Amino acid sequence: MENRITDIEIHLSHLEHTIQELNEVVYRQQQAIDRLEDELKALRTQFLAVAPSPTRPPDEETPPPHY
């Protein structure tokens, strides 16, 4: 019985270590995602400043010639 409890404790220790490693990986991935979202937002802002949308809002559109 003592050996079985020791084996379970060892297994639990390995699982806790694995969970901690996975938690660190998820944390680093979230940091990377946050950084990439910030970069994308900055690029979108720069792009729109340089090349505004080629389409106009509907109220500014001129009617087609057949109207």
CHARMM-style PDB file with segment names, atoms N, HN, CA, C and O in Angstrom:
ATOM      1  N   MET     1       0.830  -1.200   0.000  1.00  0.00      PROA
ATOM      2  CA  MET     1       0.000   0.000   0.000  1.00  0.00      PROA
ATOM      3  C   MET     1       0.874   1.263   0.000  1.00  0.00      PROA
ATOM      4  O   MET     1       0.571   2.243  -0.681  1.00  0.00      PROA
ATOM      5  N   GLU     2       1.956   1.218   0.774  1.00  0.00      PROA
ATOM      6  HN  GLU     2       2.201   0.422   1.327  1.00  0.00      PROA
ATOM      7  CA  GLU     2       2.876   2.360   0.857  1.00  0.00      PROA
ATOM      8  C   GLU     2       3.498   2.659  -0.504  1.00  0.00      PROA
ATOM      9  O   GLU     2       3.631   3.822  -0.883  1.00  0.00      PROA
ATOM     10  N   ASN     3       3.879   1.612  -1.241  1.00  0.00      PROA
ATOM     11  HN  ASN     3       3.772   0.667  -0.933  1.00  0.00      PROA
ATOM     12  CA  ASN     3       4.472   1.803  -2.569  1.00  0.00      PROA
ATOM     13  C   ASN     3       3.472   2.431  -3.536  1.00  0.00      PROA
ATOM     14  O   ASN     3       3.827   3.270  -4.364  1.00  0.00      PROA
ATOM     15  N   ARG     4       2.252   2.019  -3.415  1.00  0.00      PROA
ATOM     16  HN  ARG     4       1.963   1.338  -2.742  1.00  0.00      PROA
ATOM     17  CA  ARG     4       1.214   2.545  -4.301  1.00  0.00      PROA
ATOM     18  C   ARG     4       1.001   4.042  -4.045  1.00  0.00      PROA
ATOM     19  O   ARG     4       0.856   4.815  -4.992  1.00  0.00      PROA
ATOM     20  N   ILE     5       0.982   4.443  -2.808  1.00  0.00      PROA
ATOM     21  HN  ILE     5       1.100   3.816  -2.038  1.00  0.00      PROA
ATOM     22  CA  ILE     5       0.821   5.865  -2.465  1.00  0.00      PROA
ATOM     23  C   ILE     5       2.024   6.655  -2.961  1.00  0.00      PROA
ATOM     24  O   ILE     5       1.875   7.757  -3.488  1.00  0.00      PROA
ATOM     25  N   THR     6       3.212   6.092  -2.792  1.00  0.00      PROA
ATOM     26  HN  THR     6       3.332   5.196  -2.364  1.00  0.00      PROA
ATOM     27  CA  THR     6       4.423   6.762  -3.277  1.00  0.00      PROA
ATOM     28  C   THR     6       4.378   6.919  -4.791  1.00  0.00      PROA
ATOM     29  O   THR     6       4.737   7.978  -5.307  1.00  0.00      PROA
ATOM     30  N   ASP     7       3.947   5.894  -5.509  1.00  0.00      PROA
ATOM     31  HN  ASP     7       3.655   5.035  -5.089  1.00  0.00      PROA
ATOM     32  CA  ASP     7       3.831   5.974  -6.966  1.00  0.00      PROA
ATOM     33  C   ASP     7       2.823   7.043  -7.381  1.00  0.00      PROA
ATOM     34  O   ASP     7       3.052   7.789  -8.334  1.00  0.00      PROA
ATOM     35  N   ILE     8       1.726   7.110  -6.671  1.00  0.00      PROA
ATOM     36  HN  ILE     8       1.539   6.504  -5.898  1.00  0.00      PROA
ATOM     37  CA  ILE     8       0.708   8.127  -6.974  1.00  0.00      PROA
ATOM     38  C   ILE     8       1.265   9.522  -6.706  1.00  0.00      PROA
ATOM     39  O   ILE     8       1.020  10.437  -7.492  1.00  0.00      PROA
ATOM     40  N   GLU     9       1.997   9.701  -5.633  1.00  0.00      PROA
ATOM     41  HN  GLU     9       2.196   8.958  -4.995  1.00  0.00      PROA
ATOM     42  CA  GLU     9       2.594  11.005  -5.327  1.00  0.00      PROA
ATOM     43  C   GLU     9       3.614  11.401  -6.389  1.00  0.00      PROA
ATOM     44  O   GLU     9       3.681  12.566  -6.781  1.00  0.00      PROA
ATOM     45  N   ILE    10       4.401  10.446  -6.853  1.00  0.00      PROA
ATOM     46  HN  ILE    10       4.347   9.500  -6.535  1.00  0.00      PROA
ATOM     47  CA  ILE    10       5.379  10.727  -7.912  1.00  0.00      PROA
ATOM     48  C   ILE    10       4.653  11.132  -9.196  1.00  0.00      PROA
ATOM     49  O   ILE    10       5.025  12.097  -9.863  1.00  0.00      PROA
ATOM     50  N   HSD    11       3.626  10.379  -9.518  1.00  0.00      PROA
ATOM     51  HN  HSD    11       3.324   9.594  -8.977  1.00  0.00      PROA
ATOM     52  CA  HSD    11       2.839  10.685 -10.716  1.00  0.00      PROA
ATOM     53  C   HSD    11       2.199  12.070 -10.609  1.00  0.00      PROA
ATOM     54  O   HSD    11       2.204  12.839 -11.570  1.00  0.00      PROA
ATOM     55  N   LEU    12       1.656  12.379  -9.449  1.00  0.00      PROA
ATOM     56  HN  LEU    12       1.652  11.754  -8.668  1.00  0.00      PROA
ATOM     57  CA  LEU    12       1.049  13.690  -9.220  1.00  0.00      PROA
ATOM     58  C   LEU    12       2.083  14.800  -9.369  1.00  0.00      PROA
ATOM     59  O   LEU    12       1.794  15.852  -9.940  1.00  0.00      PROA
ATOM     60  N   SER    13       3.266  14.569  -8.865  1.00  0.00      PROA
ATOM     61  HN  SER    13       3.501  13.715  -8.401  1.00  0.00      PROA
ATOM     62  CA  SER    13       4.337  15.555  -8.976  1.00  0.00      PROA
ATOM     63  C   SER    13       4.686  15.819 -10.441  1.00  0.00      PROA
ATOM     64  O   SER    13       4.872  16.968 -10.840  1.00  0.00      PROA
ATOM     65  N   HSD    14       4.773  14.755 -11.238  1.00  0.00      PROA
ATOM     66  HN  HSD    14       4.621  13.821 -10.913  1.00  0.00      PROA
ATOM     67  CA  HSD    14       5.050  14.918 -12.672  1.00  0.00      PROA
ATOM     68  C   HSD    14       3.919  15.678 -13.360  1.00  0.00      PROA
ATOM     69  O   HSD    14       4.171  16.537 -14.206  1.00  0.00      PROA
ATOM     70  N   LEU    15       2.693  15.368 -13.004  1.00  0.00      PROA
ATOM     71  HN  LEU    15       2.489  14.670 -12.318  1.00  0.00      PROA
ATOM     72  CA  LEU    15       1.547  16.060 -13.607  1.00  0.00      PROA
ATOM     73  C   LEU    15       1.548  17.541 -13.248  1.00  0.00      PROA
ATOM     74  O   LEU    15       1.275  18.385 -14.101  1.00  0.00      PROA
ATOM     75  N   GLU    16       1.851  17.858 -12.004  1.00  0.00      PROA
ATOM     76  HN  GLU    16       2.073  17.172 -11.312  1.00  0.00      PROA
ATOM     77  CA  GLU    16       1.915  19.266 -11.596  1.00  0.00      PROA
ATOM     78  C   GLU    16       3.005  20.002 -12.361  1.00  0.00      PROA
ATOM     79  O   GLU    16       2.821  21.152 -12.761  1.00  0.00      PROA
ATOM     80  N   HSD    17       4.129  19.346 -12.562  1.00  0.00      PROA
ATOM     81  HN  HSD    17       4.278  18.412 -12.238  1.00  0.00      PROA
ATOM     82  CA  HSD    17       5.224  19.953 -13.323  1.00  0.00      PROA
ATOM     83  C   HSD    17       4.796  20.200 -14.777  1.00  0.00      PROA
ATOM     84  O   HSD    17       5.069  21.259 -15.341  1.00  0.00      PROA
ATOM     85  N   THR    18       4.132  19.223 -15.365  1.00  0.00      PROA
ATOM     86  HN  THR    18       3.910  18.362 -14.907  1.00  0.00      PROA
ATOM     87  CA  THR    18       3.655  19.352 -16.743  1.00  0.00      PROA
ATOM     88  C   THR    18       2.636  20.479 -16.871  1.00  0.00      PROA
ATOM     89  O   THR    18       2.671  21.248 -17.831  1.00  0.00      PROA
ATOM     90  N   ILE    19       1.738  20.572 -15.909  1.00  0.00      PROA
ATOM     91  HN  ILE    19       1.710  19.947 -15.129  1.00  0.00      PROA
ATOM     92  CA  ILE    19       0.735  21.640 -15.929  1.00  0.00      PROA
ATOM     93  C   ILE    19       1.413  23.005 -15.829  1.00  0.00      PROA
ATOM     94  O   ILE    19       1.018  23.943 -16.521  1.00  0.00      PROA
ATOM     95  N   GLN    20       2.416  23.123 -14.985  1.00  0.00      PROA
ATOM     96  HN  GLN    20       2.737  22.361 -14.423  1.00  0.00      PROA
ATOM     97  CA  GLN    20       3.137  24.392 -14.850  1.00  0.00      PROA
ATOM     98  C   GLN    20       3.836  24.758 -16.162  1.00  0.00      PROA
ATOM     99  O   GLN    20       3.813  25.916 -16.580  1.00  0.00      PROA
ATOM    100  N   GLU    21       4.454  23.774 -16.804  1.00  0.00      PROA
ATOM    101  HN  GLU    21       4.473  22.834 -16.465  1.00  0.00      PROA
ATOM    102  CA  GLU    21       5.106  24.040 -18.097  1.00  0.00      PROA
ATOM    103  C   GLU    21       4.089  24.486 -19.143  1.00  0.00      PROA
ATOM    104  O   GLU    21       4.337  25.432 -19.890  1.00  0.00      PROA
ATOM    105  N   LEU    22       2.950  23.807 -19.195  1.00  0.00      PROA
ATOM    106  HN  LEU    22       2.748  23.038 -18.588  1.00  0.00      PROA
ATOM    107  CA  LEU    22       1.908  24.184 -20.156  1.00  0.00      PROA
ATOM    108  C   LEU    22       1.360  25.573 -19.858  1.00  0.00      PROA
ATOM    109  O   LEU    22       1.075  26.340 -20.778  1.00  0.00      PROA
ATOM    110  N   ASN    23       1.215  25.894 -18.597  1.00  0.00      PROA
ATOM    111  HN  ASN    23       1.446  25.271 -17.850  1.00  0.00      PROA
ATOM    112  CA  ASN    23       0.746  27.219 -18.205  1.00  0.00      PROA
ATOM    113  C   ASN    23       1.709  28.297 -18.695  1.00  0.00      PROA
ATOM    114  O   ASN    23       1.279  29.346 -19.174  1.00  0.00      PROA
ATOM    115  N   GLU    24       3.001  28.042 -18.576  1.00  0.00      PROA
ATOM    116  HN  GLU    24       3.350  27.190 -18.186  1.00  0.00      PROA
ATOM    117  CA  GLU    24       4.003  29.003 -19.041  1.00  0.00      PROA
ATOM    118  C   GLU    24       3.934  29.170 -20.560  1.00  0.00      PROA
ATOM    119  O   GLU    24       4.075  30.279 -21.075  1.00  0.00      PROA
ATOM    120  N   VAL    25       3.717  28.067 -21.270  1.00  0.00      PROA
ATOM    121  HN  VAL    25       3.602  27.166 -20.852  1.00  0.00      PROA
ATOM    122  CA  VAL    25       3.600  28.134 -22.725  1.00  0.00      PROA
ATOM    123  C   VAL    25       2.378  28.956 -23.120  1.00  0.00      PROA
ATOM    124  O   VAL    25       2.465  29.807 -24.005  1.00  0.00      PROA
ATOM    125  N   VAL    26       1.252  28.713 -22.480  1.00  0.00      PROA
ATOM    126  HN  VAL    26       1.181  28.021 -21.761  1.00  0.00      PROA
ATOM    127  CA  VAL    26       0.026  29.451 -22.781  1.00  0.00      PROA
ATOM    128  C   VAL    26       0.213  30.941 -22.472  1.00  0.00      PROA
ATOM    129  O   VAL    26      -0.248  31.797 -23.227  1.00  0.00      PROA
ATOM    130  N   TYR    27       0.880  31.240 -21.376  1.00  0.00      PROA
ATOM    131  HN  TYR    27       1.254  30.545 -20.763  1.00  0.00      PROA
ATOM    132  CA  TYR    27       1.130  32.638 -20.995  1.00  0.00      PROA
ATOM    133  C   TYR    27       1.986  33.333 -22.061  1.00  0.00      PROA
ATOM    134  O   TYR    27       1.678  34.452 -22.472  1.00  0.00      PROA
ATOM    135  N   ARG    28       3.056  32.671 -22.506  1.00  0.00      PROA
ATOM    136  HN  ARG    28       3.306  31.762 -22.172  1.00  0.00      PROA
ATOM    137  CA  ARG    28       3.914  33.272 -23.541  1.00  0.00      PROA
ATOM    138  C   ARG    28       3.159  33.427 -24.858  1.00  0.00      PROA
ATOM    139  O   ARG    28       3.339  34.420 -25.563  1.00  0.00      PROA
ATOM    140  N   GLN    29       2.319  32.457 -25.192  1.00  0.00      PROA
ATOM    141  HN  GLN    29       2.173  31.651 -24.620  1.00  0.00      PROA
ATOM    142  CA  GLN    29       1.534  32.572 -26.418  1.00  0.00      PROA
ATOM    143  C   GLN    29       0.558  33.743 -26.345  1.00  0.00      PROA
ATOM    144  O   GLN    29       0.369  34.456 -27.331  1.00  0.00      PROA
ATOM    145  N   GLN    30      -0.058  33.943 -25.192  1.00  0.00      PROA
ATOM    146  HN  GLN    30       0.095  33.364 -24.391  1.00  0.00      PROA
ATOM    147  CA  GLN    30      -0.985  35.066 -25.046  1.00  0.00      PROA
ATOM    148  C   GLN    30      -0.245  36.389 -25.158  1.00  0.00      PROA
ATOM    149  O   GLN    30      -0.761  37.342 -25.742  1.00  0.00      PROA
ATOM    150  N   GLN    31       0.969  36.456 -24.600  1.00  0.00      PROA
ATOM    151  HN  GLN    31       1.388  35.682 -24.125  1.00  0.00      PROA
ATOM    152  CA  GLN    31       1.767  37.672 -24.747  1.00  0.00      PROA
ATOM    153  C   GLN    31       2.066  37.938 -26.220  1.00  0.00      PROA
ATOM    154  O   GLN    31       1.980  39.077 -26.679  1.00  0.00      PROA
ATOM    155  N   ALA    32       2.419  36.883 -26.963  1.00  0.00      PROA
ATOM    156  HN  ALA    32       2.489  35.957 -26.591  1.00  0.00      PROA
ATOM    157  CA  ALA    32       2.704  37.035 -28.390  1.00  0.00      PROA
ATOM    158  C   ALA    32       1.453  37.477 -29.143  1.00  0.00      PROA
ATOM    159  O   ALA    32       1.531  38.339 -30.018  1.00  0.00      PROA
ATOM    160  N   ILE    33       0.314  36.902 -28.814  1.00  0.00      PROA
ATOM    161  HN  ILE    33       0.251  36.202 -28.103  1.00  0.00      PROA
ATOM    162  CA  ILE    33      -0.947  37.288 -29.466  1.00  0.00      PROA
ATOM    163  C   ILE    33      -1.260  38.753 -29.182  1.00  0.00      PROA
ATOM    164  O   ILE    33      -1.644  39.492 -30.088  1.00  0.00      PROA
ATOM    165  N   ASP    34      -1.101  39.172 -27.939  1.00  0.00      PROA
ATOM    166  HN  ASP    34      -0.790  38.571 -27.202  1.00  0.00      PROA
ATOM    167  CA  ASP    34      -1.366  40.570 -27.587  1.00  0.00      PROA
ATOM    168  C   ASP    34      -0.440  41.504 -28.362  1.00  0.00      PROA
ATOM    169  O   ASP    34      -0.874  42.541 -28.863  1.00  0.00      PROA
ATOM    170  N   ARG    35       0.849  41.127 -28.457  1.00  0.00      PROA
ATOM    171  HN  ARG    35       1.201  40.285 -28.049  1.00  0.00      PROA
ATOM    172  CA  ARG    35       1.805  41.957 -29.188  1.00  0.00      PROA
ATOM    173  C   ARG    35       1.436  42.027 -30.668  1.00  0.00      PROA
ATOM    174  O   ARG    35       1.485  43.099 -31.272  1.00  0.00      PROA
ATOM    175  N   LEU    36       1.066  40.890 -31.250  1.00  0.00      PROA
ATOM    176  HN  LEU    36       1.026  40.020 -30.760  1.00  0.00      PROA
ATOM    177  CA  LEU    36       0.690  40.867 -32.667  1.00  0.00      PROA
ATOM    178  C   LEU    36      -0.583  41.661 -32.935  1.00  0.00      PROA
ATOM    179  O   LEU    36      -0.699  42.314 -33.972  1.00  0.00      PROA
ATOM    180  N   GLU    37      -1.537  41.611 -32.009  1.00  0.00      PROA
ATOM    181  HN  GLU    37      -1.443  41.081 -31.167  1.00  0.00      PROA
ATOM    182  CA  GLU    37      -2.758  42.410 -32.174  1.00  0.00      PROA
ATOM    183  C   GLU    37      -2.430  43.899 -32.135  1.00  0.00      PROA
ATOM    184  O   GLU    37      -2.984  44.677 -32.911  1.00  0.00      PROA
ATOM    185  N   ASP    38      -1.537  44.294 -31.243  1.00  0.00      PROA
ATOM    186  HN  ASP    38      -1.087  43.661 -30.612  1.00  0.00      PROA
ATOM    187  CA  ASP    38      -1.123  45.705 -31.179  1.00  0.00      PROA
ATOM    188  C   ASP    38      -0.427  46.123 -32.470  1.00  0.00      PROA
ATOM    189  O   ASP    38      -0.677  47.209 -32.994  1.00  0.00      PROA
ATOM    190  N   GLU    39       0.454  45.252 -32.983  1.00  0.00      PROA
ATOM    191  HN  GLU    39       0.657  44.370 -32.558  1.00  0.00      PROA
ATOM    192  CA  GLU    39       1.145  45.564 -34.234  1.00  0.00      PROA
ATOM    193  C   GLU    39       0.162  45.653 -35.396  1.00  0.00      PROA
ATOM    194  O   GLU    39       0.278  46.534 -36.247  1.00  0.00      PROA
ATOM    195  N   LEU    40      -0.799  44.746 -35.430  1.00  0.00      PROA
ATOM    196  HN  LEU    40      -0.893  44.029 -34.739  1.00  0.00      PROA
ATOM    197  CA  LEU    40      -1.807  44.773 -36.494  1.00  0.00      PROA
ATOM    198  C   LEU    40      -2.630  46.054 -36.433  1.00  0.00      PROA
ATOM    199  O   LEU    40      -2.922  46.665 -37.461  1.00  0.00      PROA
ATOM    200  N   LYS    41      -2.996  46.451 -35.229  1.00  0.00      PROA
ATOM    201  HN  LYS    41      -2.759  45.955 -34.394  1.00  0.00      PROA
ATOM    202  CA  LYS    41      -3.762  47.690 -35.078  1.00  0.00      PROA
ATOM    203  C   LYS    41      -2.950  48.888 -35.572  1.00  0.00      PROA
ATOM    204  O   LYS    41      -3.484  49.768 -36.247  1.00  0.00      PROA
ATOM    205  N   ALA    42      -1.657  48.921 -35.233  1.00  0.00      PROA
ATOM    206  HN  ALA    42      -1.223  48.206 -34.684  1.00  0.00      PROA
ATOM    207  CA  ALA    42      -0.795  50.019 -35.680  1.00  0.00      PROA
ATOM    208  C   ALA    42      -0.649  50.003 -37.201  1.00  0.00      PROA
ATOM    209  O   ALA    42      -0.706  51.055 -37.838  1.00  0.00      PROA
ATOM    210  N   LEU    43      -0.464  48.830 -37.781  1.00  0.00      PROA
ATOM    211  HN  LEU    43      -0.418  47.976 -37.263  1.00  0.00      PROA
ATOM    212  CA  LEU    43      -0.345  48.734 -39.236  1.00  0.00      PROA
ATOM    213  C   LEU    43      -1.634  49.155 -39.937  1.00  0.00      PROA
ATOM    214  O   LEU    43      -1.598  49.826 -40.968  1.00  0.00      PROA
ATOM    215  N   ARG    44      -2.769  48.756 -39.372  1.00  0.00      PROA
ATOM    216  HN  ARG    44      -2.798  48.210 -38.535  1.00  0.00      PROA
ATOM    217  CA  ARG    44      -4.057  49.141 -39.955  1.00  0.00      PROA
ATOM    218  C   ARG    44      -4.206  50.662 -39.931  1.00  0.00      PROA
ATOM    219  O   ARG    44      -4.654  51.262 -40.908  1.00  0.00      PROA
ATOM    220  N   THR    45      -3.831  51.276 -38.822  1.00  0.00      PROA
ATOM    221  HN  THR    45      -3.467  50.789 -38.028  1.00  0.00      PROA
ATOM    222  CA  THR    45      -3.911  52.732 -38.706  1.00  0.00      PROA
ATOM    223  C   THR    45      -2.996  53.404 -39.721  1.00  0.00      PROA
ATOM    224  O   THR    45      -3.394  54.364 -40.380  1.00  0.00      PROA
ATOM    225  N   GLN    46      -1.771  52.901 -39.846  1.00  0.00      PROA
ATOM    226  HN  GLN    46      -1.448  52.121 -39.310  1.00  0.00      PROA
ATOM    227  CA  GLN    46      -0.829  53.471 -40.821  1.00  0.00      PROA
ATOM    228  C   GLN    46      -1.359  53.305 -42.245  1.00  0.00      PROA
ATOM    229  O   GLN    46      -1.286  54.232 -43.052  1.00  0.00      PROA
ATOM    230  N   PHE    47      -1.886  52.137 -42.544  1.00  0.00      PROA
ATOM    231  HN  PHE    47      -1.946  51.385 -41.888  1.00  0.00      PROA
ATOM    232  CA  PHE    47      -2.396  51.885 -43.887  1.00  0.00      PROA
ATOM    233  C   PHE    47      -3.549  52.821 -44.225  1.00  0.00      PROA
ATOM    234  O   PHE    47      -3.589  53.397 -45.312  1.00  0.00      PROA
ATOM    235  N   LEU    48      -4.477  52.972 -43.299  1.00  0.00      PROA
ATOM    236  HN  LEU    48      -4.444  52.504 -42.416  1.00  0.00      PROA
ATOM    237  CA  LEU    48      -5.620  53.841 -43.563  1.00  0.00      PROA
ATOM    238  C   LEU    48      -5.203  55.304 -43.680  1.00  0.00      PROA
ATOM    239  O   LEU    48      -5.841  56.075 -44.397  1.00  0.00      PROA
ATOM    240  N   ALA    49      -4.139  55.692 -42.981  1.00  0.00      PROA
ATOM    241  HN  ALA    49      -3.621  55.066 -42.399  1.00  0.00      PROA
ATOM    242  CA  ALA    49      -3.650  57.066 -43.091  1.00  0.00      PROA
ATOM    243  C   ALA    49      -3.014  57.303 -44.456  1.00  0.00      PROA
ATOM    244  O   ALA    49      -3.127  58.400 -45.004  1.00  0.00      PROA
ATOM    245  N   VAL    50      -2.356  56.307 -45.006  1.00  0.00      PROA
ATOM    246  HN  VAL    50      -2.265  55.416 -44.561  1.00  0.00      PROA
ATOM    247  CA  VAL    50      -1.675  56.449 -46.289  1.00  0.00      PROA
ATOM    248  C   VAL    50      -2.635  56.240 -47.450  1.00  0.00      PROA
ATOM    249  O   VAL    50      -2.598  56.986 -48.428  1.00  0.00      PROA
ATOM    250  N   ALA    51      -3.488  55.237 -47.349  1.00  0.00      PROA
ATOM    251  HN  ALA    51      -3.517  54.631 -46.554  1.00  0.00      PROA
ATOM    252  CA  ALA    51      -4.398  54.897 -48.449  1.00  0.00      PROA
ATOM    253  C   ALA    51      -5.805  54.735 -47.894  1.00  0.00      PROA
ATOM    254  O   ALA    51      -6.200  53.627 -47.532  1.00  0.00      PROA
ATOM    255  N   PRO    52      -6.564  55.815 -47.822  1.00  0.00      PROA
ATOM    256  CA  PRO    52      -7.939  55.684 -47.329  1.00  0.00      PROA
ATOM    257  C   PRO    52      -8.763  54.775 -48.239  1.00  0.00      PROA
ATOM    258  O   PRO    52      -8.365  54.469 -49.363  1.00  0.00      PROA
ATOM    259  N   SER    53      -9.873  54.368 -47.748  1.00  0.00      PROA
ATOM    260  HN  SER    53     -10.196  54.617 -46.835  1.00  0.00      PROA
ATOM    261  CA  SER    53     -10.736  53.431 -48.469  1.00  0.00      PROA
ATOM    262  C   SER    53     -11.093  53.975 -49.848  1.00  0.00      PROA
ATOM    263  O   SER    53     -11.444  55.147 -49.988  1.00  0.00      PROA
ATOM    264  N   PRO    54     -11.001  53.110 -50.880  1.00  0.00      PROA
ATOM    265  CA  PRO    54     -11.335  53.576 -52.237  1.00  0.00      PROA
ATOM    266  C   PRO    54     -12.835  53.764 -52.436  1.00  0.00      PROA
ATOM    267  O   PRO    54     -13.251  54.405 -53.401  1.00  0.00      PROA
ATOM    268  N   THR    55     -13.639  53.227 -51.556  1.00  0.00      PROA
ATOM    269  HN  THR    55     -13.301  52.706 -50.772  1.00  0.00      PROA
ATOM    270  CA  THR    55     -15.084  53.406 -51.689  1.00  0.00      PROA
ATOM    271  C   THR    55     -15.538  54.535 -50.784  1.00  0.00      PROA
ATOM    272  O   THR    55     -14.987  54.754 -49.705  1.00  0.00      PROA
ATOM    273  N   ARG    56     -16.544  55.237 -51.242  1.00  0.00      PROA
ATOM    274  HN  ARG    56     -16.992  55.059 -52.118  1.00  0.00      PROA
ATOM    275  CA  ARG    56     -17.082  56.333 -50.439  1.00  0.00      PROA
ATOM    276  C   ARG    56     -18.274  55.839 -49.632  1.00  0.00      PROA
ATOM    277  O   ARG    56     -18.882  54.826 -49.978  1.00  0.00      PROA
ATOM    278  N   PRO    57     -18.606  56.540 -48.574  1.00  0.00      PROA
ATOM    279  CA  PRO    57     -19.826  56.183 -47.844  1.00  0.00      PROA
ATOM    280  C   PRO    57     -21.029  56.313 -48.782  1.00  0.00      PROA
ATOM    281  O   PRO    57     -20.992  57.114 -49.716  1.00  0.00      PROA
ATOM    282  N   PRO    58     -22.079  55.548 -48.551  1.00  0.00      PROA
ATOM    283  CA  PRO    58     -23.241  55.563 -49.469  1.00  0.00      PROA
ATOM    284  C   PRO    58     -23.831  56.951 -49.699  1.00  0.00      PROA
ATOM    285  O   PRO    58     -24.291  57.235 -50.805  1.00  0.00      PROA
ATOM    286  N   ASP    59     -23.832  57.814 -48.705  1.00  0.00      PROA
ATOM    287  HN  ASP    59     -23.458  57.583 -47.807  1.00  0.00      PROA
ATOM    288  CA  ASP    59     -24.425  59.145 -48.901  1.00  0.00      PROA
ATOM    289  C   ASP    59     -23.566  60.059 -49.771  1.00  0.00      PROA
ATOM    290  O   ASP    59     -24.046  61.088 -50.248  1.00  0.00      PROA
ATOM    291  N   GLU    60     -22.293  59.690 -49.984  1.00  0.00      PROA
ATOM    292  HN  GLU    60     -21.904  58.854 -49.596  1.00  0.00      PROA
ATOM    293  CA  GLU    60     -21.411  60.496 -50.839  1.00  0.00      PROA
ATOM    294  C   GLU    60     -21.296  59.924 -52.254  1.00  0.00      PROA
ATOM    295  O   GLU    60     -20.706  60.562 -53.126  1.00  0.00      PROA
ATOM    296  N   GLU    61     -21.842  58.749 -52.490  1.00  0.00      PROA
ATOM    297  HN  GLU    61     -22.321  58.230 -51.782  1.00  0.00      PROA
ATOM    298  CA  GLU    61     -21.761  58.132 -53.813  1.00  0.00      PROA
ATOM    299  C   GLU    61     -22.599  58.909 -54.825  1.00  0.00      PROA
ATOM    300  O   GLU    61     -23.705  59.351 -54.515  1.00  0.00      PROA
ATOM    301  N   THR    62     -22.079  59.068 -56.007  1.00  0.00      PROA
ATOM    302  HN  THR    62     -21.181  58.709 -56.259  1.00  0.00      PROA
ATOM    303  CA  THR    62     -22.882  59.677 -57.071  1.00  0.00      PROA
ATOM    304  C   THR    62     -23.702  58.582 -57.733  1.00  0.00      PROA
ATOM    305  O   THR    62     -23.235  57.452 -57.876  1.00  0.00      PROA
ATOM    306  N   PRO    63     -24.905  58.910 -58.132  1.00  0.00      PROA
ATOM    307  CA  PRO    63     -25.739  57.879 -58.748  1.00  0.00      PROA
ATOM    308  C   PRO    63     -25.149  57.452 -60.107  1.00  0.00      PROA
ATOM    309  O   PRO    63     -24.487  58.243 -60.778  1.00  0.00      PROA
ATOM    310  N   PRO    64     -25.393  56.222 -60.492  1.00  0.00      PROA
ATOM    311  CA  PRO    64     -24.893  55.773 -61.800  1.00  0.00      PROA
ATOM    312  C   PRO    64     -25.528  56.569 -62.935  1.00  0.00      PROA
ATOM    313  O   PRO    64     -26.588  57.166 -62.746  1.00  0.00      PROA
ATOM    314  N   PRO    65     -24.906  56.589 -64.100  1.00  0.00      PROA
ATOM    315  CA  PRO    65     -25.390  57.438 -65.214  1.00  0.00      PROA
ATOM    316  C   PRO    65     -26.802  57.085 -65.698  1.00  0.00      PROA
ATOM    317  O   PRO    65     -27.470  57.945 -66.273  1.00  0.00      PROA
ATOM    318  N   HSD    66     -27.267  55.884 -65.491  1.00  0.00      PROA
ATOM    319  HN  HSD    66     -26.724  55.186 -65.024  1.00  0.00      PROA
ATOM    320  CA  HSD    66     -28.587  55.533 -66.017  1.00  0.00      PROA
ATOM    321  C   HSD    66     -29.732  55.984 -65.098  1.00  0.00      PROA
ATOM    322  O   HSD    66     -30.890  55.671 -65.373  1.00  0.00      PROA
ATOM    323  N   TYR    67     -29.433  56.708 -64.021  1.00  0.00      PROA
ATOM    324  HN  TYR    67     -28.492  56.963 -63.797  1.00  0.00      PROA
ATOM    325  CA  TYR    67     -30.503  57.219 -63.142  1.00  0.00      PROA
ATOM    326  C   TYR    67     -30.902  58.594 -63.538  1.00  0.00      PROA
ATOM    327  OT1 TYR    67     -31.785  59.183 -62.915  1.00  0.00      PROA
TER     328      TYR     67
END
